[in-house]
Amino acid sequence: MSARILATFLLILLSTTVNAQRIDVNLKQDSARFSYITLIGGSTFGRTEMTTGILYNEDGNQVVNLGLQVIDVAGSKTPGLELGVGPRLYYLKHDDTDSSGAAVALGGQLRYKLPSLQRLSFIGNFFYAPSITTTLDAENMYEFGMGVSYELLPTANVYVKYRRIRADFSKNIGVENIDRGTVVGMTFTF
């Protein structure tokens, strides 16, 4: 992992205000992702969270992201459904092709708690950046994930989800997976 990317991630982490915070760690056999989520605002209409994260794998691929999301319940007709939307900045590095990309993606997340099993949730996220907001060697990119989460404690969740991060690189390289597969993760609130 590049020392420059790690230093950037630590500076962002240390510069955030002290509010409700979460650490999200997910792993699979050949990759790891570490994210830090902090509450930066809240109102009667929901909350605003900032996410910073870094992913790296054994292939030498890396993803650094920074995003904002406005999150709230979907409405009284769908109890247990929480939605979040917002932009996310990405820096991607694909080692095999020696390509990199930077992107501004739009997307969101959802969490649906089953009314009969309050500790069990279905989770998902999708972020997409078209060519107009993607630069360097990349022409577009997306991140997709879906899975199941279980609340062990009020401050700790475990989850299993499928994740795919993919980019279309120029220079006749084509579409490449930055990372994909089933991950196991934990989220800690403090």
PyMOL commands that set and color helices and strands:
alter all, ss='L'
color gray80, all
select helices_A, chain A and resi 3-15+131-133
alter helices_A, ss='H'
color red, helices_A
select strands_A, chain A and resi 21-28+31-43+46-57+62-73+81-94+99-113+120-129+134-136+138-153+156-169+174-189
alter strands_A, ss='S'
color yellow, strands_A
deselect
rebuild
show_as cartoon
